[in-house]
């Protein structure tokens, strides 16, 4: 039986963005499956994508507004800004990047109060303690409350923003939403696969792993592994942990 979230509902709205050729559709299906397995709430799944891309009936399709010249692996992430458009959705939204691997229950996210915007603390803080920006691989917020992010964004010169914010949407969101409104998920539960889990984690500044050749290591607290950068989950199916959970 599904539990209730902080608003008293037994349903949670989850979303992904798929734009261009960076990911095969299997990433959408696997993310949906992982969310259904690892949430005690009923999942209502929203797919933000191009007009021409078919989406199966058990998912809710949102047609992205195309921005000419904004596509490809280093630009498609800007389409995540359209998640903040309350014309698409009015309520709380839990967003996951397609290359996350969910290992265990993430229902605790639904209990976090959405008068603030929740995200991951950017993993660059593992190299630099003073870094405090967000990583937008997972986000939880109330869309109407933060609709101003989208309204303000579309008034600006998009191509100028792309040049100004080299780290993409997450650098922009950090600057716009600000410390007053940003809250970070507990970093015990969400980790970088490449820097904290693969071969026991990475030693900085040498960039050597702790246990070379031993695959992915996670403790019982870790609920999500974030695959920022390369490789991607489909390239790591020889790894026991990834093969077990990315399905």
Legacy VTK file of the C-alpha trace (Angstrom):
# vtk DataFile Version 3.0
C-alpha trace
ASCII
DATASET POLYDATA
POINTS 247 float
0.000 0.000 0.000
1.393 3.383 -0.990
2.336 5.763 1.820
1.493 9.467 1.890
3.893 12.268 1.007
4.236 15.591 2.840
1.087 16.938 1.122
-1.032 13.924 2.073
-1.103 12.376 -1.407
-0.246 8.755 -2.193
1.172 9.800 -5.611
4.419 11.487 -6.555
5.080 13.275 -9.836
8.467 12.321 -11.264
10.079 13.663 -14.413
12.908 13.243 -16.872
14.119 15.162 -19.923
15.198 13.412 -23.120
16.305 15.646 -25.967
18.429 14.802 -28.985
20.502 11.664 -29.457
22.483 11.600 -26.219
20.436 8.777 -24.670
18.512 5.830 -26.056
14.883 5.414 -24.969
15.912 2.476 -22.753
17.244 5.060 -20.289
13.720 6.449 -19.854
12.235 2.987 -19.301
14.927 1.986 -16.824
14.565 5.217 -14.845
10.806 4.688 -14.661
11.318 1.102 -13.491
13.829 2.131 -10.836
11.529 4.839 -9.499
8.601 2.436 -9.298
10.737 -0.097 -7.427
12.230 2.403 -5.025
9.321 4.658 -4.105
6.538 3.666 -1.715
4.329 6.239 -3.464
2.565 5.719 -6.776
4.677 7.162 -9.575
3.124 9.518 -12.116
5.878 9.837 -14.710
6.382 12.933 -16.877
8.608 12.903 -19.970
9.753 16.271 -21.310
10.841 15.726 -24.911
10.593 16.821 -28.535
7.257 17.050 -30.316
8.131 14.202 -32.698
9.197 11.643 -30.062
6.523 9.052 -29.177
5.854 8.463 -25.480
3.879 5.430 -24.237
0.445 5.940 -22.736
1.420 5.160 -19.132
3.689 8.226 -19.193
2.726 11.903 -19.519
4.337 13.687 -22.466
5.357 17.352 -22.304
6.496 18.902 -25.573
9.626 20.966 -25.176
9.868 24.318 -26.877
12.751 24.000 -29.320
15.541 26.537 -28.932
17.448 26.853 -32.243
21.130 26.029 -31.859
20.666 24.497 -28.416
21.278 20.767 -28.697
23.954 18.126 -28.202
25.705 16.764 -25.101
26.972 20.141 -23.848
23.791 22.128 -24.521
20.743 19.870 -24.202
20.939 20.190 -20.424
19.517 23.723 -20.823
16.119 22.194 -21.639
15.823 21.325 -17.951
14.907 24.969 -17.395
11.536 24.168 -19.020
10.745 21.938 -16.034
10.157 25.183 -14.145
7.343 26.229 -16.500
4.120 25.831 -14.524
2.129 25.662 -17.769
3.398 22.067 -17.924
2.844 21.022 -14.311
1.311 22.587 -11.217
2.576 20.915 -8.090
5.663 19.297 -6.615
8.050 17.579 -9.017
10.866 15.084 -8.482
13.336 15.206 -11.354
16.050 12.651 -12.147
18.681 12.770 -14.877
18.499 9.713 -17.115
21.923 8.401 -16.106
21.196 8.034 -12.396
21.160 4.527 -10.917
18.710 4.103 -8.008
19.743 1.419 -5.529
17.160 1.644 -2.753
14.235 3.596 -1.318
14.126 7.318 -2.134
10.691 8.023 -0.612
12.326 10.245 2.014
12.705 12.925 -0.664
8.908 13.330 -0.813
8.900 14.387 2.856
11.172 17.386 2.252
9.300 20.732 2.321
9.048 22.327 -1.119
8.952 25.956 -0.100
12.678 25.490 -0.742
14.414 24.074 -3.824
16.247 20.794 -3.170
19.154 19.414 -5.162
22.523 17.686 -4.839
25.536 19.669 -3.705
27.809 19.727 -6.748
30.378 16.959 -6.498
33.183 19.428 -7.100
33.003 20.064 -3.359
34.849 16.740 -2.990
37.863 18.474 -4.525
37.216 21.954 -3.182
35.501 22.375 0.189
34.370 25.919 -0.566
32.438 24.968 -3.711
28.711 25.234 -2.944
26.887 25.091 -6.280
24.210 22.566 -7.169
24.321 19.445 -9.282
20.992 19.297 -11.109
20.963 15.507 -11.601
18.205 15.243 -8.961
15.845 18.089 -8.055
12.727 18.372 -5.859
10.630 21.537 -5.790
7.213 23.092 -6.172
6.929 24.159 -9.796
4.483 27.109 -9.403
6.524 28.523 -6.532
9.651 28.600 -8.687
7.939 29.350 -12.013
9.648 32.739 -11.934
12.914 30.953 -12.807
11.484 30.010 -16.208
9.692 33.341 -16.781
12.871 35.279 -16.103
15.001 32.921 -18.215
12.953 33.266 -21.414
13.301 37.063 -21.314
17.076 36.754 -21.708
19.420 36.044 -24.601
19.750 32.265 -24.419
22.921 32.060 -26.482
24.573 34.678 -24.285
23.640 32.636 -21.200
25.126 29.491 -22.737
28.399 31.356 -23.229
28.315 32.894 -19.747
27.471 29.729 -17.776
29.909 27.088 -18.983
28.614 24.533 -16.459
25.152 24.784 -17.959
21.768 24.844 -16.275
23.070 23.930 -12.823
25.444 26.882 -12.685
22.642 29.164 -13.845
20.147 27.764 -11.321
22.673 28.163 -8.508
23.100 31.842 -9.373
19.404 32.579 -9.915
17.746 30.650 -7.073
20.446 31.588 -4.560
21.587 30.310 -1.182
18.437 31.579 0.550
16.215 29.161 -1.357
18.554 26.219 -2.062
18.739 23.178 0.175
20.906 20.110 -0.365
19.967 16.438 -0.076
21.820 14.471 2.592
25.094 13.514 0.891
25.165 10.165 2.684
22.325 8.992 0.447
23.363 10.330 -2.971
26.885 9.854 -4.273
28.988 10.318 -7.374
29.535 6.913 -8.964
32.805 7.975 -10.600
34.324 9.795 -7.632
32.873 8.038 -4.575
31.809 4.496 -5.519
33.797 3.179 -8.470
36.755 1.107 -7.274
36.251 2.416 -3.737
36.281 6.079 -4.728
38.840 8.521 -6.090
41.786 10.024 -4.272
42.306 13.705 -5.024
44.449 15.299 -6.359
46.139 12.165 -7.772
42.844 10.987 -9.365
43.755 7.389 -8.583
41.102 5.027 -7.218
41.362 3.487 -3.766
40.842 -0.132 -4.866
41.675 -0.525 -8.578
39.928 -3.376 -10.366
37.329 -4.031 -7.660
34.236 -2.481 -9.252
31.555 -0.423 -7.525
31.540 -0.148 -3.715
28.535 1.264 -1.821
27.481 1.197 1.816
23.944 0.610 3.038
23.135 4.332 3.164
23.605 5.029 -0.530
20.302 5.273 -2.417
21.432 6.830 -5.720
24.606 6.778 -7.771
24.984 9.758 -10.079
26.772 9.103 -13.377
28.007 12.588 -14.220
30.451 12.495 -17.105
31.674 9.269 -18.706
31.180 6.312 -18.800
27.397 5.813 -18.678
25.459 2.953 -17.034
24.950 0.966 -20.247
28.734 0.809 -20.578
29.158 -0.651 -17.076
26.890 -3.710 -17.182
29.888 -5.919 -16.399
29.840 -4.272 -12.956
27.811 -6.348 -10.467
26.173 -3.396 -8.667
25.205 -1.530 -11.838
23.861 -4.650 -13.547
21.748 -5.479 -10.476
20.034 -2.100 -10.265
20.022 -0.505 -13.747
17.084 -2.398 -15.164
LINES 1 248
247 0 1 2 3 4 5 6 7 8 9 10 11 12 13 14 15 16 17 18 19 20 21 22 23 24 25 26 27 28 29 30 31 32 33 34 35 36 37 38 39 40 41 42 43 44 45 46 47 48 49 50 51 52 53 54 55 56 57 58 59 60 61 62 63 64 65 66 67 68 69 70 71 72 73 74 75 76 77 78 79 80 81 82 83 84 85 86 87 88 89 90 91 92 93 94 95 96 97 98 99 100 101 102 103 104 105 106 107 108 109 110 111 112 113 114 115 116 117 118 119 120 121 122 123 124 125 126 127 128 129 130 131 132 133 134 135 136 137 138 139 140 141 142 143 144 145 146 147 148 149 150 151 152 153 154 155 156 157 158 159 160 161 162 163 164 165 166 167 168 169 170 171 172 173 174 175 176 177 178 179 180 181 182 183 184 185 186 187 188 189 190 191 192 193 194 195 196 197 198 199 200 201 202 203 204 205 206 207 208 209 210 211 212 213 214 215 216 217 218 219 220 221 222 223 224 225 226 227 228 229 230 231 232 233 234 235 236 237 238 239 240 241 242 243 244 245 246
